[in-house]
Every structure is written in structure tokens, then in C-alpha cells.
Amino acid sequence: MNNIKKLLFVLPLVAAAMTGCKKEYLETQPTDNVSAETVFTTTQGAYVALNGTYRTQFTSYNAGNFGQKSFDLVNDLMGNDMVVHTAGYGWFNTDYNYTAGASAASTQRSDRVWWHYYRVINNANRIIDGVKRATGTDAEKQDLKGQALGLRAHSYFNLINWFQHTYKGNENKPGVPLYTEPTTEGKPRGTVQQVYTQIIADLTEAETLLTGKTRAHISNINVNVIQGLRARVALQMEDYATAATYAVKARTGFALMNSTALVGGLSSKTNTEWIWGMEVNTEQATIYNSFFSHMDVATGGYAALGGQKKITKALYDRIPDADARKAWFTAPAAATSSRPAYNQLKFRVPTVGSWAADYLFMRSSEMYLIEAEALARTGNEAGARTALEAVVKRSNPLYTAALFTGSALVNEILTQRRIELWGEGFSYFDIKRLKQGLNRPSGTGNHGSPSFDPRVFTLADQDASFLFRIPQDELNNNKALTPNDQNP
């Protein structure tokens, strides 16, 4: 694993466009000075580069930037259902109050998001290009290319949703620059439609390449992950038939956990529901600069220093007492100074005193909920109820969806989605997808006093505040862009 840590390629063009002369962005060779040409001599060398790219998903740069889970946390903090207890040390508070993404300055959230995903995209492009010349079996080359295509699609899906409004109704608006091969030339913003077309093309090819392949580790993308990404993309595009079909494909072979495992929390790759995640052992743990530092007070990290993350009272009260998921949060009667009422217990390190805890990226419950929503929106209400009940009955055997029809059924599915996927990084994208605007409940137990005041409680659908600013360094250095390309 030590060799894997060293092999992180960085995009010469887009990195320079984003950051001017920052040395760490302009590094074009691995830190052990092995050239890209040497790495891609064999497929085994390419796998080392691929594994290094995966590691960027949990690499730490500071306490607010530790790969994918830092962006998932931002996604929830910018939604309706996650509350910050007190100001604490201030990490993520500017995301919570919608000022971080509004800044185009270097090192701010928009810059971090842009840099992270374009670095992954460049790594993926170099792997896709490099394996053509590598020695090795055809199966290995297909596997490498399929995983790289999946990483590229995942990155573009995140970028397009951070830097533009949702797909439907915005197809012709400017999206993000599209790079599908290693290059040193800047490109203009592609349209939203062009970006989604590329995402679908990448996932379609990756599905073919990865079908029948066995992955080495849960951190690697396999065909189920590709199908899960395809389901997410289709849901965002309101292509409900495709979303339902691919959600079923993705969850096949990944059994729903029982209520005992559910109460135990979501911090281990051994969970039967996990389709994709990153194993983070003690050696690789990023300690205070980690997701669990900000979520679990038992770590003694930032959550224990006033930055506890809480569910709103409004959503907590919608979880019946008979539902085991209520144990994901601190009941008001059990509150303490370190675990205030509604404090999250869903994400906890398995062993107190250890920082080893795995990062969840995709699980089968999400796929059941995508299937349920997609079927409900296309008129198959019986199928929607079956998929919904599969998720909820495992935590609440008394639950029934029999009485829900029409829009009430869709709304019930969306409520269960908010409960089930709380803290997993979907809130902000869902608000944009559903065109509901921001509507944070206020008052005791909800947003605002006596908890930390986010100052922003409501935003109309497609408000400019939902758009991240393109980093100023990108505008300064990418000659294909002008100041007019900046988001409002």
C-alpha cells in the first residue's frame, strides 16, 4: 500500500489553470520519481496508478478537505436536515451558511471541489490512454479502462451538480469543461447536456468492460457500482424507467442489513449493504482531518469540540418510536453535554480509541429507494410500495405503505429517503433535483438558536446561491474561458 500512496498523478493543464504556480498542483510525476511512461509499461503498473487514484477519495489536505466524504458532508450541510450544534472550530460552517461555494478564491470550497474531481479525471484519462500501450492481458486492460471510466463519470456527475442547476430544464446551460484524454490545452464549458451525454457514454462502456470481472476490493469500482451510478444519473435526469432498471441491477447480490446491524451504524465495509466504499485502516486514517472526526464525538475530534452534527427535530419526529433507525440519533431524554439532543449516532468508529473506520459511498438501500421513487413516478405503485417496504420494514416491522397513492406515495418515498440516507451526501443534490428550494425548519431542535445560526433558511428554486463559483485561478489560466463564464 505504501507504493500506492506515492502514485498520484496531477493534471498539468487543469491543475495549472486552477492554481497558477502552486507547486503541489503542478507535480506531474509520482513522488518516487517513476515516470508515467514507466508506470504504464505493464498493466500491473497501471493498477498501482489506479489504486493511487482511488486513495485520493480519502486523502486529507486539512480538516475540511479529506476527499469524497468531505464533499458528501458539505452536501448534507447545505440541505434541510442536518444541524450544526455550535460554531466549534469553524470547519464546514461556511458551507452550512452558503458562503463557501460563493467564493472563487483559492483554497475555498469551490476551488477544492474543482481541483479534486479534475485531478481524478486527469488520472482516469491517463490510465485510459496508458493501458493501450501496456503489456498484459486483454481482461486486465478492460478492467483498468472500465474502472477509470467509472471514476471519470462519477467525477463529472459531481462537478455538473455543484457548478450548475439540475439537468431537467437546464440542458443548454453552461456546465463544466470536458476532458476525455490527457491534454495541456484548456477547454470551454460544455453544456449540461454534453456533460451528461459523456457521463452516460462512460458508464455504458464501463458496464460492458466490467461485466464478468471480479474486483479485488470493495474500494474498486465493479459493474454493480457502475449500474448504481447509472441509476443515480438517470434519477437526476428524470429518466425514471432507466433509474428503476439500473437500481435493481446495482443492488443484486447486496442484501439489506437486519435491524441489529442497522443500529450498529455505518462504518464498516463488512456491512452486507455496501456496494462501494473505502477501507480506511489505522495506518491510513487521517485522524482529525476525517469524516468521523466531524461526525463521532467518541473520536475526540471536531465533533467533540462543539461541531456535533444533528438531525432536525422536524425529521426526527417523523421517525416512529418502533423504527430502529431512531437509534441513529440521540433521544432528547438521553442527551448529555457531549451528545446533545438529536446528535447523530449513525456514523461511529467501530472501536473507541481507534480512528480505523471505513467510508461509505454506495449501498443497496439507496438503490431500493431509487427504484421505489422511479416506479411511483411512472405509475407502478404496487412495485414502488414493495421496494419501499423492503427498506423500511427491516427497521420497523409494523410499517406499511398500503395506504399511500399518487403524490402522497412519492412524498412518502422522499421522506423515507431523507431518513434512510441522512448524512450520506444526497441532500443538496436532491433539493436541486426536486426543484423545491431550500426550506430549513427553525426553532428549538431545528436550525438556528440555540444551535449554530446558519443565517440562510430559505432559498427559491434555482437561486444563484445554489451554484458554486468557478475558481478564479481557472478563469485566470484557462484561455478558453473569460470572466463572462463565471457563475452568477
C-alpha positions as CSV (number, residue, x, y, z in Angstrom):
1,M,0.0,0.0,0.0
2,N,2.9,2.3,0.6
3,N,3.7,2.3,-3.2
4,I,0.1,3.1,-3.9
5,K,0.3,6.2,-1.8
6,K,3.1,7.6,-3.9
7,L,1.5,7.2,-7.3
8,L,-0.9,10.2,-7.6
9,F,-0.8,11.9,-11.0
10,V,-1.8,15.5,-11.2
11,L,-3.3,17.2,-14.2
12,P,-0.7,19.5,-15.9
13,L,-3.3,21.7,-17.7
14,V,-6.3,21.9,-15.5
15,A,-4.3,22.0,-12.3
16,A,-2.3,24.9,-13.6
17,A,-5.4,26.6,-14.8
18,M,-6.9,26.2,-11.3
19,T,-3.9,27.2,-9.2
20,G,-1.4,29.3,-11.1
21,C,2.0,28.3,-9.8
22,K,1.2,26.2,-6.8
23,K,3.9,23.6,-6.8
24,E,1.7,20.8,-5.4
25,Y,-0.8,21.1,-8.3
26,L,1.9,21.1,-11.0
27,E,3.7,17.9,-9.9
28,T,3.4,15.7,-13.0
29,Q,5.4,12.7,-11.7
30,P,4.8,10.4,-8.8
31,T,6.7,11.3,-5.7
32,D,9.1,8.4,-6.1
33,N,10.1,9.9,-9.5
34,V,8.8,6.9,-11.5
35,S,7.7,8.4,-14.9
36,A,4.2,7.8,-16.3
37,E,5.8,6.0,-19.2
38,T,7.4,3.5,-16.8
39,V,4.2,3.1,-14.8
40,F,2.2,2.2,-18.0
41,T,4.7,-0.3,-19.3
42,T,2.6,-3.1,-17.8
43,T,-1.0,-3.4,-16.6
44,Q,0.3,-4.1,-13.1
45,G,2.0,-0.7,-13.1
46,A,-1.3,0.8,-14.3
47,Y,-3.1,-0.9,-11.4
48,V,-0.7,0.9,-9.0
49,A,-1.7,4.2,-10.6
50,L,-5.4,3.3,-10.4
51,N,-5.1,2.4,-6.7
52,G,-3.3,5.7,-6.1
53,T,-6.2,7.5,-7.7
54,Y,-8.7,5.6,-5.5
55,R,-6.7,6.8,-2.5
56,T,-7.4,10.4,-3.4
57,Q,-11.0,9.6,-2.3
58,F,-9.9,9.8,1.3
59,T,-6.6,11.7,1.1
60,S,-6.5,14.6,3.6
61,Y,-5.3,18.1,2.9
62,N,-6.8,19.8,6.0
63,A,-9.6,19.3,8.5
64,G,-12.2,20.4,5.9
65,N,-10.9,18.6,2.9
66,F,-10.4,14.8,3.0
67,G,-11.7,13.5,-0.3
68,Q,-15.2,12.4,-1.2
69,K,-16.7,12.2,2.3
70,S,-15.8,15.9,2.9
71,F,-18.0,16.8,-0.2
72,D,-20.7,14.4,1.0
73,L,-20.7,16.2,4.3
74,V,-21.0,19.6,2.5
75,N,-23.9,18.2,0.5
76,D,-25.9,17.4,3.7
77,L,-24.9,20.6,5.5
78,M,-26.3,22.6,2.5
79,G,-29.6,20.7,2.8
80,N,-32.6,20.9,5.1
81,D,-32.0,18.1,7.6
82,M,-28.5,18.5,9.2
83,V,-27.9,20.9,12.0
84,V,-24.6,22.2,13.4
85,H,-24.6,22.2,17.2
86,T,-22.3,25.2,17.9
87,A,-19.6,27.0,15.9
88,G,-16.9,24.8,17.3
89,Y,-13.6,25.2,15.4
90,G,-15.5,26.6,12.4
91,W,-14.8,23.8,9.9
92,F,-17.7,23.4,7.4
93,N,-19.7,26.3,8.9
94,T,-19.3,28.4,5.8
95,D,-20.7,25.5,3.8
96,Y,-23.6,25.4,6.2
97,N,-24.3,29.1,5.7
98,Y,-23.8,29.1,1.9
99,T,-20.8,31.4,1.8
100,A,-18.1,28.8,0.9
101,G,-19.3,28.0,-2.6
102,A,-19.9,31.7,-3.3
103,S,-16.2,32.4,-3.2
104,A,-14.0,31.8,-6.2
105,A,-10.8,32.3,-4.1
106,S,-8.1,29.7,-4.0
107,T,-8.5,27.1,-1.2
108,Q,-12.2,27.8,-0.8
109,R,-14.8,25.1,-1.3
110,S,-15.4,25.7,-5.0
111,D,-11.7,25.5,-5.6
112,R,-11.3,22.3,-3.6
113,V,-14.2,20.6,-5.4
114,W,-13.0,21.6,-8.8
115,W,-9.4,20.6,-8.1
116,H,-10.3,17.2,-6.6
117,Y,-12.5,16.0,-9.3
118,Y,-10.4,17.3,-12.2
119,R,-7.4,15.6,-10.7
120,V,-9.3,12.3,-10.6
121,I,-10.5,12.9,-14.2
122,N,-6.9,13.5,-15.4
123,N,-5.7,10.4,-13.6
124,A,-8.5,8.5,-15.3
125,N,-7.7,9.9,-18.7
126,R,-4.0,9.0,-18.3
127,I,-4.9,5.4,-17.3
128,I,-7.3,5.0,-20.2
129,D,-4.6,6.3,-22.6
130,G,-1.8,4.4,-21.0
131,V,-3.3,0.9,-20.9
132,K,-3.4,1.0,-24.7
133,R,0.4,0.5,-24.7
134,A,0.8,-1.6,-21.6
135,T,1.7,-5.2,-21.7
136,G,-0.8,-7.5,-20.0
137,T,-4.0,-9.5,-20.7
138,D,-7.0,-8.1,-22.5
139,A,-9.1,-8.8,-19.4
140,E,-6.8,-6.6,-17.3
141,K,-6.9,-3.8,-19.8
142,Q,-10.7,-4.0,-19.9
143,D,-10.8,-3.9,-16.1
144,L,-8.5,-1.0,-15.9
145,K,-10.3,1.0,-18.5
146,G,-13.7,0.2,-17.1
147,Q,-12.8,1.4,-13.6
148,A,-11.2,4.6,-15.0
149,L,-14.3,5.3,-17.0
150,G,-16.4,4.9,-13.8
151,L,-14.2,7.3,-11.9
152,R,-14.4,9.8,-14.7
153,A,-18.2,9.5,-14.9
154,H,-18.5,9.8,-11.1
155,S,-16.3,13.0,-11.1
156,Y,-18.2,14.7,-13.9
157,F,-21.6,13.9,-12.3
158,N,-20.4,15.6,-9.1
159,L,-19.0,18.5,-10.9
160,I,-22.0,19.2,-13.0
161,N,-24.2,19.2,-9.9
162,W,-22.0,21.5,-7.9
163,F,-21.5,24.0,-10.7
164,Q,-24.9,24.1,-12.4
165,H,-28.6,23.6,-11.6
166,T,-30.2,20.2,-12.1
167,Y,-30.4,18.6,-15.6
168,K,-34.1,18.9,-16.4
169,G,-34.8,22.4,-17.9
170,N,-31.2,23.4,-17.9
171,E,-29.9,21.2,-20.6
172,N,-28.5,24.0,-22.7
173,K,-26.9,26.0,-19.8
174,P,-23.1,26.0,-19.4
175,G,-21.8,23.1,-17.5
176,V,-18.1,22.3,-16.9
177,P,-15.1,21.7,-19.3
178,L,-15.0,18.2,-20.7
179,Y,-11.6,16.4,-20.9
180,T,-11.6,12.8,-22.2
181,E,-7.8,12.5,-22.9
182,P,-4.6,13.9,-21.4
183,T,-4.1,17.4,-22.7
184,T,-2.3,20.7,-22.0
185,E,-5.0,22.8,-23.7
186,G,-7.8,24.4,-21.8
187,K,-11.4,23.9,-22.9
188,P,-14.6,26.0,-22.6
189,R,-17.6,25.0,-20.5
190,G,-19.5,22.2,-22.1
191,T,-23.3,22.4,-21.9
192,V,-25.2,20.4,-19.2
193,Q,-26.4,18.1,-22.0
194,Q,-22.9,17.5,-23.3
195,V,-21.6,16.6,-19.8
196,Y,-24.5,14.2,-19.2
197,T,-24.0,12.6,-22.6
198,Q,-20.4,12.0,-21.8
199,I,-21.3,10.6,-18.3
200,I,-23.7,8.1,-19.9
201,A,-21.3,7.1,-22.6
202,D,-18.6,6.4,-20.0
203,L,-20.9,4.4,-17.8
204,T,-22.3,2.5,-20.8
205,E,-18.8,1.4,-22.0
206,A,-17.7,0.7,-18.4
207,E,-20.6,-1.6,-17.9
208,T,-19.6,-3.7,-20.9
209,L,-16.0,-3.8,-19.9
210,L,-16.6,-4.7,-16.3
211,T,-19.3,-7.3,-16.8
212,G,-18.0,-10.6,-15.6
213,K,-14.9,-9.1,-13.9
214,T,-14.1,-9.8,-10.3
215,R,-12.9,-6.8,-8.3
216,A,-10.0,-7.0,-5.9
217,H,-11.5,-4.9,-3.2
218,I,-14.7,-3.0,-2.2
219,S,-12.8,0.2,-2.9
220,N,-12.6,-0.7,-6.6
221,I,-15.5,0.1,-9.0
222,N,-17.2,-3.0,-10.3
223,V,-20.2,-3.5,-12.6
224,N,-22.6,-3.0,-9.7
225,V,-21.1,0.4,-8.8
226,I,-21.4,1.4,-12.5
227,Q,-25.0,0.3,-12.5
228,G,-25.6,2.2,-9.3
229,L,-24.1,5.4,-10.8
230,R,-26.2,4.9,-13.8
231,A,-29.3,4.7,-11.6
232,R,-28.3,8.0,-9.8
233,V,-27.7,9.8,-13.1
234,A,-31.0,8.6,-14.6
235,L,-32.9,9.7,-11.4
236,Q,-31.2,13.2,-11.7
237,M,-32.2,13.3,-15.4
238,E,-35.8,12.2,-14.6
239,D,-35.3,9.2,-16.8
240,Y,-37.3,7.1,-14.4
241,A,-37.5,3.9,-16.4
242,T,-33.8,3.7,-16.7
243,A,-33.3,4.6,-13.0
244,A,-35.6,1.7,-11.8
245,T,-33.9,-0.8,-14.1
246,Y,-30.4,0.1,-13.1
247,A,-31.2,0.3,-9.4
248,V,-32.4,-3.3,-9.4
249,K,-29.2,-4.4,-11.3
250,A,-26.9,-2.5,-8.9
251,R,-28.4,-3.9,-5.7
252,T,-28.4,-7.5,-6.9
253,G,-26.3,-9.6,-4.5
254,F,-26.2,-6.9,-1.8
255,A,-28.6,-8.0,0.9
256,L,-30.3,-5.4,3.1
257,M,-28.8,-5.4,6.6
258,N,-31.0,-6.5,9.6
259,S,-32.1,-4.2,12.3
260,T,-29.3,-5.3,14.6
261,A,-26.6,-4.3,12.1
262,L,-28.5,-1.1,11.3
263,V,-28.4,0.1,14.9
264,G,-24.7,-0.6,14.9
265,G,-24.1,2.2,12.4
266,L,-22.4,2.6,9.1
267,S,-18.7,2.4,9.4
268,S,-17.5,-0.9,8.1
269,K,-17.1,-2.4,4.7
270,T,-18.3,-5.8,6.1
271,N,-21.9,-4.4,6.1
272,T,-23.9,-6.5,3.6
273,E,-25.5,-3.4,2.0
274,W,-22.2,-1.8,0.9
275,I,-21.8,-1.7,-2.8
276,W,-18.9,0.7,-2.8
277,G,-16.7,2.1,-0.1
278,M,-13.2,2.8,1.0
279,E,-11.5,0.7,3.7
280,V,-9.6,3.1,6.0
281,N,-7.4,1.2,8.4
282,T,-5.4,2.6,11.3
283,E,-2.3,3.2,9.2
284,Q,-4.2,5.2,6.6
285,A,-6.6,7.0,8.9
286,T,-6.4,10.8,8.5
287,I,-7.2,11.3,12.3
288,Y,-8.7,14.7,13.0
289,N,-8.9,15.5,9.3
290,S,-11.5,12.9,8.6
291,F,-15.2,12.3,8.2
292,F,-15.5,10.6,11.6
293,S,-13.7,13.4,13.3
294,H,-16.5,15.7,12.3
295,M,-19.3,13.1,13.0
296,D,-18.4,11.0,16.0
297,V,-17.9,12.7,19.4
298,A,-16.2,9.5,20.7
299,T,-13.1,10.2,18.5
300,G,-12.3,13.3,20.5
301,G,-12.2,15.1,17.1
302,Y,-14.0,18.2,15.9
303,A,-17.5,16.8,16.7
304,A,-16.5,16.6,20.3
305,L,-15.3,20.2,20.2
306,G,-18.8,21.8,19.6
307,G,-19.2,20.7,16.0
308,Q,-21.7,17.9,16.6
309,K,-24.0,17.1,13.6
310,K,-27.6,16.7,14.4
311,I,-30.8,15.7,12.6
312,T,-33.6,18.3,12.7
313,K,-36.3,17.7,15.3
314,A,-38.7,18.1,12.4
315,L,-37.4,15.0,10.6
316,Y,-36.6,13.1,13.8
317,D,-40.2,13.4,14.9
318,R,-41.3,11.7,11.7
319,I,-39.4,8.5,12.7
320,P,-41.8,6.3,14.7
321,D,-40.6,5.0,18.0
322,A,-40.9,1.5,16.7
323,D,-38.4,2.2,13.9
324,A,-34.9,1.1,14.8
325,R,-33.4,4.0,12.8
326,K,-34.5,6.3,15.6
327,A,-31.4,4.9,17.4
328,W,-29.2,6.6,14.8
329,F,-29.9,9.8,16.8
330,T,-29.7,10.9,20.5
331,A,-33.1,11.0,22.0
332,P,-33.8,14.2,23.9
333,A,-34.2,12.3,27.2
334,A,-30.8,10.7,26.7
335,A,-29.0,14.0,25.9
336,T,-25.7,14.9,27.5
337,S,-23.3,17.8,27.2
338,S,-21.2,15.9,24.6
339,R,-24.2,14.2,22.9
340,P,-26.9,16.9,22.7
341,A,-30.5,16.0,21.7
342,Y,-30.7,14.8,18.1
343,N,-27.0,14.3,17.8
344,Q,-26.1,11.7,15.2
345,L,-25.1,8.1,16.2
346,K,-25.3,6.7,12.7
347,F,-21.6,7.1,11.9
348,R,-19.3,5.9,14.7
349,V,-15.8,4.4,14.7
350,P,-16.2,0.7,15.5
351,T,-13.6,0.8,18.3
352,V,-13.4,3.8,20.6
353,G,-9.8,4.9,20.7
354,S,-9.1,3.9,17.1
355,W,-9.5,6.0,14.0
356,A,-10.0,3.0,11.7
357,A,-13.4,3.4,10.2
358,D,-14.5,2.9,6.6
359,Y,-16.0,5.4,4.2
360,L,-19.4,4.5,2.6
361,F,-20.1,5.6,-1.0
362,M,-23.0,3.5,-2.1
363,R,-25.3,0.9,-0.6
364,S,-28.3,-1.2,-1.6
365,S,-30.9,0.8,0.4
366,E,-30.3,3.8,-1.8
367,M,-31.0,1.6,-4.8
368,Y,-34.3,0.3,-3.4
369,L,-35.3,3.9,-2.8
370,I,-34.3,5.0,-6.3
371,E,-36.4,2.1,-7.6
372,A,-39.3,3.0,-5.4
373,E,-39.4,6.6,-6.5
374,A,-38.9,5.8,-10.2
375,L,-41.7,3.2,-10.2
376,A,-44.0,5.6,-8.3
377,R,-43.4,8.3,-10.8
378,T,-44.1,6.0,-13.7
379,G,-47.4,4.6,-12.3
380,N,-46.2,1.3,-11.0
381,E,-47.4,2.0,-7.4
382,A,-47.5,-1.7,-6.4
383,G,-43.9,-2.1,-7.3
384,A,-43.0,1.1,-5.6
385,R,-44.6,0.0,-2.4
386,T,-42.8,-3.3,-2.5
387,A,-39.4,-1.6,-2.9
388,L,-40.1,1.0,-0.2
389,E,-41.3,-1.6,2.3
390,A,-38.2,-3.7,1.8
391,V,-36.2,-0.8,3.2
392,V,-38.5,0.4,6.0
393,K,-39.8,-2.9,7.3
394,R,-36.3,-4.1,8.2
395,S,-36.2,-1.3,10.8
396,N,-39.9,-1.1,11.5
397,P,-41.8,-4.4,11.0
398,L,-45.1,-2.6,11.6
399,Y,-44.6,-0.3,8.6
400,T,-46.9,-0.5,5.6
401,A,-47.1,1.7,2.5
402,A,-50.5,0.3,1.5
403,L,-52.4,3.5,2.1
404,F,-50.1,5.7,0.0
405,T,-51.1,6.5,-3.6
406,G,-50.3,9.2,-6.2
407,S,-48.3,12.2,-4.9
408,A,-48.7,11.0,-1.3
409,L,-46.7,7.9,-2.2
410,V,-44.0,9.9,-3.9
411,N,-43.7,12.2,-0.9
412,E,-43.6,9.2,1.5
413,I,-40.7,7.7,-0.5
414,L,-38.9,11.1,-0.4
415,T,-39.4,11.3,3.3
416,Q,-38.0,7.8,3.8
417,R,-35.1,8.7,1.5
418,R,-34.3,11.7,3.8
419,I,-34.4,9.5,6.9
420,E,-32.5,6.5,5.5
421,L,-29.8,8.4,3.7
422,W,-29.3,11.1,6.3
423,G,-25.6,12.0,6.4
424,E,-24.6,10.1,3.3
425,G,-24.3,13.1,1.0
426,F,-27.6,13.5,-1.0
427,S,-29.5,16.5,0.4
428,Y,-28.2,19.3,-1.7
429,F,-28.3,17.4,-4.9
430,D,-31.9,16.3,-4.1
431,I,-33.0,19.8,-3.3
432,K,-31.8,20.9,-6.8
433,R,-33.2,17.8,-8.5
434,L,-36.7,18.1,-6.9
435,K,-36.7,21.9,-7.6
436,Q,-38.1,22.5,-4.1
437,G,-35.7,25.2,-3.0
438,L,-34.1,25.3,0.5
439,N,-36.7,25.1,3.3
440,R,-34.9,24.7,6.7
441,P,-37.2,24.3,9.7
442,S,-36.2,26.7,12.5
443,G,-36.6,26.9,16.3
444,T,-35.6,24.7,19.1
445,G,-34.2,21.4,17.9
446,N,-34.1,22.7,14.3
447,H,-31.8,25.2,12.6
448,G,-30.8,28.4,14.4
449,S,-30.7,29.4,18.1
450,P,-29.8,27.8,20.4
451,S,-27.7,25.8,17.9
452,F,-25.3,27.5,15.5
453,D,-27.1,30.0,13.3
454,P,-26.7,29.2,9.5
455,R,-28.4,32.6,8.7
456,V,-29.8,31.1,5.5
457,F,-33.1,29.3,6.0
458,T,-34.9,29.6,2.6
459,L,-33.8,29.8,-1.0
460,A,-36.0,29.8,-4.1
461,D,-35.5,27.0,-6.6
462,Q,-32.6,27.8,-8.9
463,D,-31.4,30.6,-6.7
464,A,-27.8,31.7,-7.7
465,S,-26.7,30.6,-4.2
466,F,-27.1,27.0,-5.3
467,L,-24.3,27.4,-7.8
468,F,-20.6,27.1,-6.8
469,R,-18.3,29.8,-8.3
470,I,-15.7,28.6,-10.9
471,P,-12.3,29.0,-9.2
472,Q,-10.7,32.3,-10.1
473,D,-7.4,30.5,-10.9
474,E,-9.2,28.5,-13.5
475,L,-10.6,31.7,-15.2
476,N,-7.2,33.3,-15.0
477,N,-5.3,30.4,-16.6
478,N,-7.7,28.6,-18.9
479,K,-7.5,30.7,-22.1
480,A,-10.8,29.1,-23.3
481,L,-12.7,30.8,-20.6
482,T,-13.5,34.5,-20.0
483,P,-14.9,36.4,-17.0
484,N,-18.3,36.0,-18.6
485,D,-18.1,32.3,-18.0
486,Q,-18.3,32.8,-14.2
487,N,-21.5,31.6,-12.5
488,P,-23.6,34.4,-11.1
